[in-house]
Amino acid sequence: MSEISPYAEFLTPAEVIVLTGYKAKSKQVEHLRKQGIPFHLNGRNEPIVLRQALLGNKKQHSGDGQIKTRWQSPMLSNST
C-alpha cells in the first residue's frame, strides 16, 4: 500500500519552477504576485504554494457527490 506524502498539498520546488518559469526565488515571487497566486515564504525565502490555491477557482466537490459553489452575497447576484 502506498502512502500519501504529508507534503502533497504543496507544490514541489520543481513544480514552482515550471509554474513560474524561473529558478531564482526572487523571480518566482515576482511572477506569483503578478499572477495573483497566493503563496507564503518559508524560512529560506522560498515561495510555498498550496495546490488548492491553483484549484480554488473551480467548483469544489464535497465527499458526498454534491457540488459546492463559492458563497456569493445576495446583493451581488443577478437574481432578485
C-alpha positions as CSV (number, residue, x, y, z in Angstrom):
1,M,0.0,0.0,0.0
2,S,1.4,3.4,-1.0
3,E,1.2,6.3,1.5
4,I,0.4,9.8,0.5
5,S,3.1,12.3,1.4
6,P,2.1,14.8,4.1
7,Y,3.6,17.4,1.8
8,A,1.4,16.5,-1.2
9,E,-0.8,19.6,-0.6
10,F,2.2,21.8,-1.5
11,L,3.8,22.2,-4.9
12,T,7.3,20.8,-5.1
13,P,10.2,23.2,-5.8
14,A,10.4,21.8,-9.3
15,E,6.6,22.4,-9.9
16,V,7.1,26.1,-8.7
17,I,9.8,26.4,-11.3
18,V,7.5,25.0,-14.0
19,L,4.6,27.2,-12.9
20,T,6.6,30.4,-12.8
21,G,9.2,29.7,-15.5
22,Y,12.0,30.9,-13.1
23,K,14.6,29.1,-11.0
24,A,15.5,32.3,-9.0
25,K,13.4,32.6,-5.9
26,S,13.0,36.4,-6.3
27,K,11.7,35.9,-9.9
28,Q,9.3,33.2,-8.7
29,V,7.9,35.5,-6.0
30,E,7.6,38.3,-8.6
31,H,5.7,36.1,-11.0
32,L,3.4,34.6,-8.4
33,R,2.5,38.1,-7.2
34,K,1.9,39.3,-10.8
35,Q,-0.4,36.3,-11.5
36,G,-2.2,36.8,-8.2
37,I,-1.3,33.3,-7.0
38,P,-1.3,33.1,-3.1
39,F,1.9,31.8,-1.5
40,H,3.9,32.1,1.7
41,L,7.6,32.4,2.1
42,N,9.4,29.7,4.2
43,G,12.5,30.3,6.4
44,R,14.7,30.2,3.3
45,N,12.6,32.7,1.4
46,E,11.3,30.1,-0.9
47,P,7.7,30.5,-2.1
48,I,5.4,27.8,-0.8
49,V,2.2,27.3,-2.9
50,L,-0.7,25.2,-1.9
51,R,-2.2,23.1,-4.7
52,Q,-5.6,24.2,-3.6
53,A,-4.7,27.8,-4.4
54,L,-4.4,26.8,-8.0
55,L,-7.7,24.9,-8.0
56,G,-9.6,27.5,-5.9
57,N,-11.4,29.0,-8.9
58,K,-13.0,25.7,-9.8
59,K,-16.1,24.4,-8.1
60,Q,-15.3,22.5,-5.0
61,H,-16.5,18.9,-4.6
62,S,-17.6,17.5,-1.3
63,G,-17.2,13.9,-0.4
64,D,-20.9,13.1,-0.8
65,G,-21.1,13.8,-4.5
66,Q,-22.7,17.2,-4.3
67,I,-21.1,20.2,-5.9
68,K,-20.4,23.2,-3.7
69,T,-20.1,26.6,-5.2
70,R,-18.5,29.5,-3.6
71,W,-20.7,31.7,-1.5
72,Q,-21.8,35.0,-3.1
73,S,-23.7,37.8,-1.5
74,P,-27.3,38.1,-2.5
75,M,-26.6,41.8,-3.1
76,L,-24.2,40.8,-5.9
77,S,-26.2,38.0,-7.5
78,N,-28.2,38.6,-10.7
79,S,-31.4,37.1,-9.3
80,T,-33.8,39.3,-7.3
